Amino acid sequence: MYKNLTYLLKHSAVILVILFFVRICFAIAFVPMGLIGSNLTVLPRLLFNVLRFDMQVVCYVLLLPTVLTFVFATLRKPWTDRVLSRFRKVYYAIVNILILALSGIDLGFFSNFNSHINLTFFDFFNEGPLSLIQAIWEEYHCVYEGLAFLLLSLLILYVIRRIESDKVLARQTNCALGGRKTSRCQLIKLSVIILLYIAFVVIGMRGSVWRFPLQIEDTFVSNQKLLNDLVPNAIYMLKKACKEKAKAFKVESTDDLLAQYKFKSLQEALDVYTDGQIKIAKNDTLTALQRALFAEVGDSLKQPQPNVVIIYSESWSNYLFNLQQKDAEMNFGLDRHFKEDLLFRNFQSVQNGTINSLENLFVSTPFPHFFTSSYRFNTLPTSIALPFKASNYTTMFMSGMDAAWENCAEALPHQQFDAVYDKFFLLKDYPHATYNSIGVYDEYLFQALLDKLNKPSKKRQMITVMTTTNHPPFEFPKDLKLPPLPDSFYGKKCFAERNRKVLDKYLTGFRYYNKALNDFLNRFKASAAAKNTILVITGDHNVRVILNHDVIDKRYEHSVPLYVYLPPYLRKEAYSKLTNRWGSHDDILATLAPFAFRNTKYFKMGKNLLDTSVSDSTYYSANVDQIEAIPSYQKKAERLTAARNLLRQVYFGLYWRTQQ
């Protein structure tokens, strides 16, 4: 048993050497030495995460031969070691050569696409095997690469043979089975070795001994893309691509969508949504849909364009603001800002998850997991960044998290975001900043945001922000001090969560964020940025788990607040009378458009919440799970939402067909 486990570890070392060799090739080919030299402090973390990713591959490869080794050990037959040796030769020859081949393919993929293997890798196989072979032969240096692969494969086979060429194996096996009993000390030693070995394999497969297993965020170790690209191996990236491919959405046929949304024709849906103003002419459905879904903006701005900041606050619940009381501080000074500015309480998120809400804001796609689909490499005409850039804005996404999460760092530049500012930029610019397993604490994110707004800029800035601290596992700054809540507070009927420790974590997250936000707003309003910046602050979705929706009003189930700060030169007294309108995330862009856009068009999913010429009764709030409006407008709102969603899905289906 011990001998066979030793063989497995030796074979594992060969895999590590192969993967390390490929990393050296990658660094020589793609990473400037000056970049490495100027980021030496990152190297320990980089090498550690490289080892984690490679050990995960090693341990998954170990799984099958380990199981066979344990099974054969129970047989105690003289032929088992010989069979295992032959199996290992074949198994590791195949596995190691496949790893080498896949790593080489990944290097070639990176040289052409500046990215490791991703979803587009599978597009090569859509051409058919003959076309694929022809393309590889014509476009790549197959002769030199083939010779290198052959030489390395022969070297690998030689090493495998040397590992398994222990001529005394059979003799040792016969002696072991010849009647000599294993001493108690040897048995204990072997048991400890086996337990340590199993622990090694299990931890290696998980890639972590901490709260979270190895994940895509661990590929980010700095704010330099090429250094981050050194971390993952080809096997992990192929696994990630396969997972994304399995989750890829399906574009449904128009007939199926009509039946789903209960319309007889697209024209009927257009009539409902546009009040009969747009007709499909000459069977040109795409043009009609573009006219219905996009809004044109001329050059009617009479005042300077402001900076625009949209903050999506993690799990920022609308209902929890109702729990403020004298002996239970929940709002931490936000009430003053809510009174001074605009606060919409009849408001919902459109989606009920963080990435879904961000994708809805950024590209308004009707399909989930857009950022992990092959379409993420295309700039969509619905991107929120396009009308801002056309109106002479710079565009940025900021967050305390690793931007590798859900491919944000990869997808957003394709949607015309000029910059993605994440955890590693924050830690570089603010070395004193602290963070948890989710990201840099929100207070430092707000400091970075304020500094960017106050820094002179030739162009106006559009900045979208995603906070992270109010998120499980709810790890807060060590120096955080909040006034305690009374014991009776935790027993309120509105709470579904009865475990006080769990409930307290959720409430602390909400309270911490409100305190950090209030501090930011105080400093913001005292700065020069307040004179020329619009702030739009909302929740990405309602808080989960802790609220009992059988007790509280159903309108709060998906409700998040919407806070709007307007600089003095854009304020109107009439706006304060409009805050009882129903609204959702879809209304944010339409509300900002009159203040920011010039000579452009944008994807208009909602209505301008500050339009004084429209009746409050025609506003509604569309969440994917429920639609809210005044009772007399409820059915109309549901029909409008169905028509809009149908038209949007058909539009995206037609648009993507034109891109293929």
C-alpha positions as CSV (number, residue, x, y, z in Angstrom):
1,M,0.0,0.0,0.0
2,Y,2.7,2.5,1.0
3,K,4.7,1.7,-2.1
4,N,1.7,2.2,-4.4
5,L,0.8,5.5,-2.7
6,T,4.5,6.6,-3.2
7,Y,4.2,5.9,-6.9
8,L,1.0,8.0,-7.1
9,L,2.8,10.9,-5.5
10,K,5.7,10.6,-7.9
11,H,3.3,10.7,-10.8
12,S,1.6,13.7,-9.3
13,A,5.0,15.5,-9.1
14,V,5.3,14.9,-12.9
15,I,2.0,16.7,-13.5
16,L,3.1,19.6,-11.3
17,V,6.3,19.9,-13.4
18,I,4.4,19.9,-16.6
19,L,2.1,22.6,-15.5
20,F,5.0,24.6,-14.0
21,F,6.8,24.3,-17.3
22,V,3.8,25.6,-19.2
23,R,3.7,28.6,-16.8
24,I,7.3,29.4,-17.6
25,C,6.5,29.2,-21.3
26,F,3.5,31.5,-20.8
27,A,5.6,34.0,-18.8
28,I,8.3,34.1,-21.4
29,A,5.9,34.5,-24.3
30,F,3.4,37.0,-22.8
31,V,4.6,38.6,-19.5
32,P,7.2,41.4,-19.7
33,M,9.9,41.0,-17.2
34,G,9.5,44.6,-16.2
35,L,5.9,43.9,-15.1
36,I,7.1,41.1,-12.9
37,G,9.9,43.2,-11.5
38,S,7.5,46.1,-10.6
39,N,5.1,43.7,-8.8
40,L,7.4,41.6,-6.7
41,T,5.1,41.9,-3.7
42,V,2.4,40.0,-5.6
43,L,4.6,37.0,-6.3
44,P,4.0,35.1,-3.1
45,R,0.2,35.2,-3.5
46,L,0.5,34.5,-7.2
47,L,2.7,31.4,-6.6
48,F,0.5,30.2,-3.8
49,N,-2.6,30.4,-6.0
50,V,-0.8,28.8,-8.9
51,L,0.0,25.9,-6.6
52,R,-3.7,25.7,-5.5
53,F,-5.0,25.5,-9.0
54,D,-2.4,22.9,-10.1
55,M,-2.9,20.8,-6.9
56,Q,-6.6,20.7,-7.7
57,V,-5.8,19.1,-11.1
58,V,-3.3,16.7,-9.5
59,C,-5.9,15.6,-6.9
60,Y,-8.7,15.1,-9.3
61,V,-6.3,12.9,-11.4
62,L,-5.3,11.0,-8.3
63,L,-8.9,10.1,-7.5
64,L,-9.3,7.0,-9.8
65,P,-5.9,5.4,-9.2
66,T,-6.3,6.0,-5.4
67,V,-9.7,4.2,-5.3
68,L,-8.2,1.3,-7.3
69,T,-5.2,1.1,-5.0
70,F,-7.4,0.9,-1.9
71,V,-9.7,-1.7,-3.5
72,F,-6.8,-3.9,-4.6
73,A,-5.2,-3.6,-1.2
74,T,-8.1,-5.4,0.3
75,L,-7.6,-8.3,-2.1
76,R,-4.1,-9.1,-0.8
77,K,-3.2,-11.0,-4.0
78,P,0.3,-11.3,-5.5
79,W,-0.8,-10.0,-8.9
80,T,-2.4,-6.8,-7.7
81,D,0.8,-4.6,-7.7
82,R,1.7,-5.7,-11.2
83,V,-1.8,-4.8,-12.4
84,L,-1.7,-1.5,-10.7
85,S,1.7,-0.7,-12.2
86,R,0.4,-1.4,-15.7
87,F,-2.7,0.7,-15.1
88,R,-0.6,3.6,-13.8
89,K,1.6,3.5,-16.9
90,V,-1.3,3.7,-19.3
91,Y,-3.4,6.1,-17.2
92,Y,-0.7,8.6,-16.5
93,A,0.7,8.4,-20.0
94,I,-2.8,9.4,-21.3
95,V,-3.5,12.0,-18.7
96,N,-0.1,13.7,-18.8
97,I,-0.1,13.9,-22.6
98,L,-3.6,15.3,-22.6
99,I,-2.6,17.9,-20.0
100,L,0.4,18.8,-22.1
101,A,-1.7,19.0,-25.3
102,L,-4.5,21.1,-23.6
103,S,-1.9,23.4,-22.1
104,G,-0.3,23.9,-25.6
105,I,-3.8,24.6,-27.1
106,D,-4.4,27.1,-24.3
107,L,-1.1,28.9,-25.1
108,G,-2.2,29.1,-28.8
109,F,-5.6,30.3,-27.8
110,F,-4.2,33.1,-25.6
111,S,-1.8,34.3,-28.3
112,N,-4.8,34.8,-30.7
113,F,-7.5,35.9,-28.3
114,N,-5.6,37.4,-25.3
115,S,-7.6,35.1,-23.1
116,H,-7.3,31.5,-21.7
117,I,-9.7,28.9,-23.1
118,N,-13.3,30.2,-22.8
119,L,-16.7,29.6,-24.3
120,T,-15.6,30.7,-27.8
121,F,-13.2,27.7,-27.8
122,F,-16.2,25.5,-28.7
123,D,-16.9,27.6,-31.8
124,F,-14.0,25.9,-33.5
125,F,-15.9,22.6,-33.4
126,N,-18.9,24.1,-35.1
127,E,-16.9,24.2,-38.4
128,G,-16.7,20.4,-38.7
129,P,-13.6,18.2,-38.2
130,L,-12.1,18.7,-41.7
131,S,-12.5,22.4,-41.6
132,L,-11.0,22.5,-38.1
133,I,-8.0,20.5,-39.1
134,Q,-7.5,22.7,-42.2
135,A,-7.8,25.9,-40.1
136,I,-5.2,24.7,-37.6
137,W,-2.8,23.6,-40.4
138,E,-3.1,26.9,-42.2
139,E,-3.1,29.3,-39.3
140,Y,-0.7,27.8,-36.8
141,H,3.0,26.7,-36.8
142,C,2.0,23.1,-36.6
143,V,5.3,21.5,-37.7
144,Y,7.4,23.2,-34.9
145,E,4.7,22.9,-32.3
146,G,4.1,19.2,-33.3
147,L,7.8,18.4,-33.0
148,A,8.0,20.1,-29.6
149,F,4.9,18.2,-28.4
150,L,6.3,14.9,-29.7
151,L,9.7,15.4,-27.9
152,L,8.0,16.4,-24.6
153,S,5.6,13.4,-24.9
154,L,8.5,11.0,-25.3
155,L,10.2,12.6,-22.3
156,I,7.0,12.2,-20.3
157,L,6.7,8.5,-21.3
158,Y,10.3,7.9,-20.4
159,V,9.8,9.4,-16.9
160,I,6.6,7.4,-16.3
161,R,8.5,4.2,-17.2
162,R,11.4,5.1,-14.9
163,I,9.0,5.6,-12.0
164,E,7.4,2.2,-12.6
165,S,10.6,0.3,-13.3
166,D,11.2,-0.8,-9.7
167,K,12.5,-4.4,-10.3
168,V,12.2,-5.4,-6.6
169,L,8.5,-4.7,-6.5
170,A,7.4,-8.3,-7.0
171,R,10.0,-9.6,-4.5
172,Q,8.8,-7.1,-1.8
173,T,5.2,-8.0,-2.5
174,N,5.9,-11.7,-2.1
175,C,7.7,-11.1,1.2
176,A,4.9,-9.0,2.5
177,L,2.4,-11.7,1.7
178,G,4.6,-14.6,2.9
179,G,3.2,-14.9,6.3
180,R,5.1,-12.1,8.1
181,K,2.7,-10.2,10.3
182,T,2.5,-6.5,10.3
183,S,3.5,-5.0,13.7
184,R,1.2,-2.7,15.6
185,C,3.6,0.2,15.2
186,Q,3.7,-0.4,11.4
187,L,-0.1,-0.6,11.3
188,I,-0.5,2.7,13.1
189,K,2.1,4.3,10.9
190,L,0.4,3.1,7.8
191,S,-3.0,4.2,9.1
192,V,-1.7,7.7,9.7
193,I,-0.1,7.9,6.3
194,I,-3.4,6.8,4.7
195,L,-5.4,9.4,6.6
196,L,-3.0,12.1,5.7
197,Y,-3.0,11.0,2.1
198,I,-6.9,11.1,2.0
199,A,-6.9,14.5,3.7
200,F,-4.4,15.7,1.1
201,V,-6.5,14.5,-1.8
202,V,-9.8,15.9,-0.4
203,I,-8.3,19.4,0.4
204,G,-6.5,19.5,-2.9
205,M,-9.8,18.8,-4.8
206,R,-11.5,21.5,-2.9
207,G,-8.5,23.8,-3.4
208,S,-9.0,25.4,0.0
209,V,-9.1,24.9,3.7
210,W,-11.0,28.1,4.2
211,R,-14.7,29.0,4.0
212,F,-14.8,29.1,0.2
213,P,-13.5,26.5,-2.2
214,L,-11.1,27.4,-5.1
215,Q,-13.0,29.6,-7.5
216,I,-12.6,32.0,-10.4
217,E,-12.0,35.0,-8.1
218,D,-8.8,33.3,-6.9
219,T,-7.3,33.9,-10.4
220,F,-7.1,37.6,-9.5
221,V,-4.0,38.4,-7.4
222,S,-3.2,41.9,-8.6
223,N,-4.5,44.7,-10.8
224,Q,-2.4,43.5,-13.7
225,K,-4.2,41.3,-16.2
226,L,-1.1,39.4,-17.4
227,L,-0.1,38.5,-13.9
228,N,-3.6,37.3,-13.1
229,D,-3.5,35.2,-16.4
230,L,-0.5,33.4,-15.0
231,V,-2.6,31.9,-12.2
232,P,-5.1,29.4,-13.8
233,N,-4.1,26.4,-15.8
234,A,-5.7,25.2,-19.0
235,I,-7.6,22.4,-17.3
236,Y,-9.4,24.7,-14.9
237,M,-10.2,27.1,-17.7
238,L,-11.6,24.3,-19.8
239,K,-13.8,23.1,-16.9
240,K,-15.0,26.7,-16.5
241,A,-15.8,27.0,-20.2
242,C,-17.7,23.7,-20.1
243,K,-19.7,24.8,-17.1
244,E,-20.6,28.1,-18.9
245,K,-21.6,26.2,-22.0
246,A,-23.9,24.0,-20.0
247,K,-25.6,27.1,-18.6
248,A,-25.8,28.9,-21.9
249,F,-29.3,30.2,-22.6
250,K,-31.5,29.1,-25.4
251,V,-33.1,31.6,-27.8
252,E,-36.8,30.6,-28.1
253,S,-38.8,30.8,-31.3
254,T,-41.1,33.7,-31.9
255,D,-44.1,31.4,-31.9
256,D,-43.2,29.9,-28.6
257,L,-42.7,33.3,-27.1
258,L,-46.1,34.5,-28.4
259,A,-47.8,31.6,-26.7
260,Q,-45.8,32.1,-23.5
261,Y,-46.8,35.8,-23.2
262,K,-50.3,35.3,-24.6
263,F,-50.2,37.4,-27.7
264,K,-51.6,36.5,-31.1
265,S,-48.9,38.4,-33.0
266,L,-45.9,40.7,-32.6
267,Q,-48.0,43.5,-34.0
268,E,-50.5,43.0,-31.2
269,A,-47.6,43.3,-28.6
270,L,-46.3,46.4,-30.4
271,D,-49.7,48.0,-30.3
272,V,-50.0,47.4,-26.6
273,Y,-46.5,48.6,-25.8
274,T,-46.4,51.7,-28.1
275,D,-50.1,52.5,-28.0
276,G,-50.4,51.6,-31.7
277,Q,-47.7,54.1,-32.8
278,I,-45.3,51.6,-34.4
279,K,-46.2,49.1,-37.2
280,I,-44.1,46.4,-38.8
281,A,-43.5,47.6,-42.3
282,K,-42.4,45.4,-45.2
283,N,-41.8,42.5,-42.8
284,D,-38.9,44.4,-41.2
285,T,-39.5,43.2,-37.7
286,L,-36.1,44.2,-36.4
287,T,-36.5,47.8,-37.4
288,A,-39.9,48.0,-35.8
289,L,-38.5,46.5,-32.5
290,Q,-35.6,49.0,-32.5
291,R,-38.1,51.9,-32.8
292,A,-40.2,50.5,-30.0
293,L,-37.4,49.6,-27.6
294,F,-34.9,52.4,-28.2
295,A,-35.4,56.1,-27.4
296,E,-33.9,58.9,-29.4
297,V,-32.3,61.9,-27.6
298,G,-31.5,65.1,-29.3
299,D,-29.4,68.1,-28.3
300,S,-31.9,69.7,-26.0
301,L,-29.8,70.0,-22.8
302,K,-30.0,73.5,-21.4
303,Q,-27.6,72.9,-18.5
304,P,-24.1,71.4,-18.1
305,Q,-24.0,67.6,-18.0
306,P,-23.4,66.2,-14.5
307,N,-21.3,63.3,-13.4
308,V,-23.5,60.3,-12.9
309,V,-23.0,57.7,-10.2
310,I,-25.2,54.6,-9.9
311,I,-24.6,52.6,-6.7
312,Y,-26.1,49.1,-6.3
313,S,-26.1,48.4,-2.6
314,E,-25.8,44.7,-1.6
315,S,-29.1,43.4,-0.1
316,W,-30.3,47.0,0.8
317,S,-33.7,46.2,2.1
318,N,-36.5,48.7,1.9
319,Y,-38.5,47.2,4.7
320,L,-35.7,47.3,7.3
321,F,-35.9,51.1,7.3
322,N,-39.3,50.8,8.9
323,L,-37.7,49.3,12.0
324,Q,-35.9,52.5,13.1
325,Q,-36.8,53.4,16.7
326,K,-35.3,55.3,19.6
327,D,-33.5,52.4,21.2
328,A,-32.7,50.6,17.9
329,E,-30.6,52.6,15.5
330,M,-31.0,51.3,12.0
331,N,-30.6,54.3,9.7
332,F,-27.5,56.0,11.1
333,G,-28.3,59.5,9.9
334,L,-29.7,58.6,6.5
335,D,-33.1,60.1,7.4
336,R,-31.6,63.6,6.9
337,H,-30.4,62.8,3.4
338,F,-33.7,61.1,2.5
339,K,-35.6,64.3,3.5
340,E,-33.2,66.7,1.8
341,D,-33.2,64.7,-1.5
342,L,-35.5,62.2,-3.3
343,L,-36.4,58.9,-1.8
344,F,-38.7,56.4,-3.7
345,R,-40.1,53.7,-1.4
346,N,-42.6,52.2,-3.9
347,F,-39.6,50.6,-5.7
348,Q,-38.4,47.1,-6.6
349,S,-35.4,45.5,-8.1
350,V,-36.1,43.9,-11.5
351,Q,-34.1,40.8,-10.7
352,N,-33.6,39.0,-7.4
353,G,-29.9,38.2,-7.5
354,T,-26.7,40.3,-7.7
355,I,-25.4,39.3,-11.0
356,N,-28.9,39.3,-12.5
357,S,-29.4,42.8,-11.4
358,L,-26.0,44.0,-12.6
359,E,-26.6,42.4,-16.1
360,N,-30.0,44.0,-16.2
361,L,-28.5,47.4,-15.5
362,F,-25.5,47.0,-17.8
363,V,-27.0,45.3,-20.9
364,S,-30.8,44.8,-20.2
365,T,-30.6,41.3,-21.6
366,P,-33.6,39.1,-20.9
367,F,-31.4,36.0,-20.5
368,P,-29.6,35.2,-17.3
369,H,-25.8,34.5,-17.1
370,F,-25.0,36.7,-20.0
371,F,-21.5,37.4,-18.6
372,T,-20.8,33.7,-18.7
373,S,-22.1,33.2,-22.2
374,S,-20.2,33.4,-25.5
375,Y,-22.2,36.6,-26.2
376,R,-20.2,38.5,-23.6
377,F,-17.5,39.2,-26.1
378,N,-19.9,41.2,-28.3
379,T,-20.8,44.8,-27.6
380,L,-24.5,44.9,-27.3
381,P,-26.4,47.9,-28.6
382,T,-28.3,47.8,-25.3
383,S,-25.2,48.5,-23.2
384,I,-25.6,51.3,-20.7
385,A,-22.1,52.6,-21.5
386,L,-22.9,53.4,-25.1
387,P,-25.2,56.4,-24.7
388,F,-22.9,57.8,-22.0
389,K,-19.8,57.5,-24.2
390,A,-21.7,59.0,-27.1
391,S,-22.5,61.9,-24.8
392,N,-18.8,62.4,-24.0
393,Y,-18.6,60.6,-20.7
394,T,-16.0,58.2,-19.4
395,T,-17.4,54.9,-18.0
396,M,-16.2,52.9,-15.1
397,F,-17.3,50.1,-12.8
398,M,-16.1,50.1,-9.2
399,S,-16.4,47.4,-6.6
400,G,-14.5,46.1,-3.6
401,M,-14.8,42.5,-4.9
402,D,-12.5,40.6,-7.2
403,A,-13.7,41.6,-10.7
404,A,-13.1,38.1,-11.9
405,W,-16.4,37.2,-10.2
406,E,-19.0,36.3,-12.9
407,N,-16.5,37.4,-15.6
408,C,-17.1,41.1,-14.8
409,A,-13.5,42.1,-15.6
410,E,-13.7,40.3,-18.9
411,A,-17.2,41.2,-20.0
412,L,-17.5,44.9,-19.1
413,P,-14.7,46.2,-21.3
414,H,-16.6,44.5,-24.2
415,Q,-19.6,46.6,-23.2
416,Q,-17.5,49.7,-23.6
417,F,-16.6,50.3,-20.0
418,D,-13.3,52.3,-20.0
419,A,-12.2,50.9,-16.6
420,V,-12.9,48.2,-14.1
421,Y,-11.7,49.2,-10.6
422,D,-11.8,46.4,-8.2
423,K,-10.3,45.0,-5.0
424,F,-6.7,45.0,-6.2
425,F,-6.8,48.6,-7.5
426,L,-8.3,49.6,-4.2
427,L,-5.6,47.9,-2.2
428,K,-2.9,49.4,-4.4
429,D,-4.3,52.9,-4.1
430,Y,-5.3,52.5,-0.4
431,P,-2.7,50.2,1.3
432,H,-4.3,50.7,4.7
433,A,-7.7,49.4,3.4
434,T,-8.9,46.2,5.0
435,Y,-11.1,43.5,3.5
436,N,-13.0,40.2,4.1
437,S,-13.5,37.1,2.0
438,I,-16.0,38.9,-0.3
439,G,-14.1,42.1,-0.9
440,V,-12.7,45.4,0.4
441,Y,-15.0,47.0,3.0
442,D,-17.5,49.5,1.6
443,E,-16.1,52.4,3.6
444,Y,-12.9,52.3,1.5
445,L,-14.8,51.8,-1.7
446,F,-16.7,55.0,-0.9
447,Q,-13.5,56.8,-0.2
448,A,-12.1,55.8,-3.6
449,L,-15.3,56.9,-5.3
450,L,-15.3,60.3,-3.6
451,D,-11.6,60.8,-4.6
452,K,-12.4,60.0,-8.2
453,L,-15.3,62.4,-8.3
454,N,-13.2,65.2,-6.8
455,K,-10.2,64.6,-9.1
456,P,-10.2,66.9,-12.1
457,S,-11.4,65.2,-15.3
458,K,-11.6,66.5,-18.9
459,K,-14.8,64.5,-19.4
460,R,-17.9,63.9,-17.2
461,Q,-17.8,60.5,-15.5
462,M,-20.4,57.8,-15.4
463,I,-19.5,55.4,-12.6
464,T,-21.4,52.3,-11.6
465,V,-20.7,50.9,-8.1
466,M,-21.4,47.6,-6.5
467,T,-20.9,47.3,-2.7
468,T,-20.2,44.0,-1.0
469,T,-19.9,44.1,2.8
470,N,-23.6,43.4,3.5
471,H,-23.2,39.9,2.2
472,P,-22.7,36.5,3.8
473,P,-20.5,35.4,5.5
474,F,-20.9,38.9,7.1
475,E,-17.4,39.6,8.1
476,F,-17.0,43.2,9.3
477,P,-14.1,45.5,10.2
478,K,-12.5,44.6,13.5
479,D,-12.9,48.2,14.8
480,L,-16.6,48.3,13.9
481,K,-18.7,49.6,16.8
482,L,-22.5,49.9,16.5
483,P,-24.9,50.6,19.3
484,P,-26.5,47.3,20.4
485,L,-30.1,46.5,19.6
486,P,-32.5,45.7,22.5
487,D,-33.2,42.0,23.1
488,S,-36.9,42.6,22.2
489,F,-35.9,43.7,18.7
490,Y,-34.9,40.2,17.7
491,G,-38.3,38.8,18.6
492,K,-40.3,41.0,16.2
493,K,-42.9,39.1,14.2
494,C,-41.5,40.4,10.9
495,F,-38.5,38.2,11.3
496,A,-38.6,34.7,9.9
497,E,-35.1,34.0,11.2
498,R,-35.3,32.9,14.9
499,N,-31.6,32.1,15.4
500,R,-30.4,35.3,17.0
501,K,-26.8,35.0,15.9
502,V,-27.8,34.5,12.3
503,L,-30.3,37.4,12.4
504,D,-27.8,39.7,14.1
505,K,-25.3,39.1,11.2
506,Y,-27.9,40.3,8.7
507,L,-28.9,43.3,10.7
508,T,-25.3,44.2,11.4
509,G,-24.6,44.1,7.6
510,F,-27.5,46.5,7.0
511,R,-26.5,48.8,9.8
512,Y,-22.9,48.9,8.8
513,Y,-23.8,49.8,5.3
514,N,-26.1,52.6,6.3
515,K,-23.4,54.0,8.6
516,A,-20.8,53.8,5.8
517,L,-23.2,55.4,3.3
518,N,-24.2,58.2,5.7
519,D,-20.5,59.0,6.3
520,F,-20.0,59.0,2.5
521,L,-23.0,61.3,1.8
522,N,-21.8,63.7,4.5
523,R,-18.4,64.0,3.0
524,F,-19.8,64.1,-0.6
525,K,-22.1,67.0,0.1
526,A,-19.3,68.9,1.7
527,S,-17.1,68.4,-1.4
528,A,-16.9,70.1,-4.8
529,A,-18.4,66.9,-6.4
530,A,-21.8,67.7,-4.9
531,K,-22.1,70.7,-7.3
532,N,-22.1,68.6,-10.5
533,T,-22.9,65.0,-9.7
534,I,-26.1,62.9,-9.7
535,L,-26.2,60.1,-7.2
536,V,-28.6,57.2,-7.7
537,I,-28.4,54.6,-4.9
538,T,-30.5,51.5,-4.7
539,G,-30.3,47.9,-3.6
540,D,-29.3,45.1,-6.0
541,H,-32.1,43.0,-4.4
542,N,-34.0,42.7,-1.1
543,V,-32.4,41.0,1.9
544,R,-33.0,37.3,1.8
545,V,-34.1,34.7,4.4
546,I,-34.7,36.8,7.5
547,L,-38.1,38.5,6.7
548,N,-41.4,36.8,7.2
549,H,-43.4,37.7,4.1
550,D,-46.5,36.1,5.6
551,V,-46.5,38.9,8.2
552,I,-45.3,42.0,6.3
553,D,-47.0,43.5,3.3
554,K,-46.3,41.6,0.1
555,R,-45.1,44.8,-1.6
556,Y,-41.9,44.6,0.4
557,E,-41.0,41.1,-0.8
558,H,-38.7,42.4,-3.6
559,S,-38.6,46.0,-2.5
560,V,-35.5,48.1,-2.4
561,P,-35.3,51.9,-1.9
562,L,-34.2,54.3,-4.6
563,Y,-32.4,57.4,-3.4
564,V,-31.6,60.2,-5.8
565,Y,-29.3,63.2,-5.2
566,L,-29.5,66.0,-7.7
567,P,-26.9,68.9,-7.8
568,P,-28.5,72.3,-7.0
569,Y,-28.7,73.5,-10.6
570,L,-30.8,70.5,-11.6
571,R,-33.3,70.5,-8.8
572,K,-37.0,71.4,-9.1
573,E,-39.5,71.8,-6.3
574,A,-42.0,69.7,-8.2
575,Y,-39.7,66.6,-8.1
576,S,-40.3,66.2,-4.3
577,K,-44.0,65.5,-5.1
578,L,-43.2,62.6,-7.4
579,T,-41.6,60.2,-5.0
580,N,-44.8,58.1,-4.4
581,R,-44.6,56.8,-7.9
582,W,-44.1,53.1,-8.5
583,G,-40.8,52.2,-10.1
584,S,-38.0,49.6,-10.6
585,H,-34.4,49.4,-11.7
586,D,-35.7,49.6,-15.3
587,D,-36.6,53.2,-14.7
588,I,-33.1,54.4,-13.6
589,L,-31.7,55.0,-17.1
590,A,-34.8,56.7,-18.4
591,T,-34.7,59.0,-15.4
592,L,-31.1,59.9,-16.0
593,A,-31.4,60.4,-19.8
594,P,-32.8,64.0,-19.8
595,F,-29.9,65.2,-17.6
596,A,-27.0,63.4,-19.3
597,F,-27.6,62.3,-22.9
598,R,-27.0,64.3,-26.0
599,N,-27.6,63.3,-29.7
600,T,-27.8,59.6,-29.0
601,K,-30.2,56.7,-28.4
602,Y,-30.5,54.3,-25.5
603,F,-32.4,51.1,-24.6
604,K,-35.4,52.4,-22.8
605,M,-37.0,49.7,-20.6
606,G,-38.7,52.1,-18.1
607,K,-40.1,55.6,-17.6
608,N,-38.6,58.8,-16.4
609,L,-39.6,59.0,-12.7
610,L,-39.1,62.8,-12.7
611,D,-41.3,63.5,-15.7
612,T,-43.8,66.1,-14.4
613,S,-46.0,65.9,-17.5
614,V,-47.1,62.3,-16.8
615,S,-49.7,61.1,-14.3
616,D,-48.5,59.2,-11.3
617,S,-51.2,56.6,-11.9
618,T,-49.4,55.3,-15.1
619,Y,-46.3,54.2,-13.3
620,Y,-45.7,50.6,-12.2
621,S,-42.9,48.4,-10.8
622,A,-42.0,45.2,-12.6
623,N,-40.0,42.6,-10.8
624,V,-39.6,39.2,-12.4
625,D,-41.8,37.7,-9.7
626,Q,-44.4,40.4,-9.1
627,I,-45.7,43.6,-10.7
628,E,-46.9,46.5,-8.5
629,A,-49.1,49.4,-9.5
630,I,-52.1,51.3,-8.2
631,P,-55.1,48.8,-8.2
632,S,-56.9,50.5,-11.2
633,Y,-53.7,50.2,-13.3
634,Q,-52.6,46.7,-12.3
635,K,-53.9,44.7,-15.3
636,K,-52.6,47.4,-17.7
637,A,-49.2,47.2,-16.0
638,E,-49.1,43.4,-16.3
639,R,-50.0,43.6,-20.0
640,L,-47.5,46.3,-20.7
641,T,-44.7,44.3,-19.0
642,A,-45.6,41.1,-20.9
643,A,-45.5,43.0,-24.2
644,R,-42.2,44.6,-23.4
645,N,-40.6,41.4,-22.3
646,L,-41.8,39.6,-25.4
647,L,-40.5,42.3,-27.7
648,R,-37.2,42.4,-25.9
649,Q,-36.7,38.6,-26.2
650,V,-37.6,38.6,-29.9
651,Y,-35.3,41.6,-30.5
652,F,-32.3,39.9,-28.9
653,G,-33.0,36.7,-30.8
654,L,-33.1,38.6,-34.1
655,Y,-30.1,40.7,-33.2
656,W,-27.9,37.7,-32.4
657,R,-28.8,36.0,-35.6
658,T,-27.5,39.0,-37.5
659,Q,-24.2,38.7,-35.6
660,Q,-23.6,35.1,-36.5
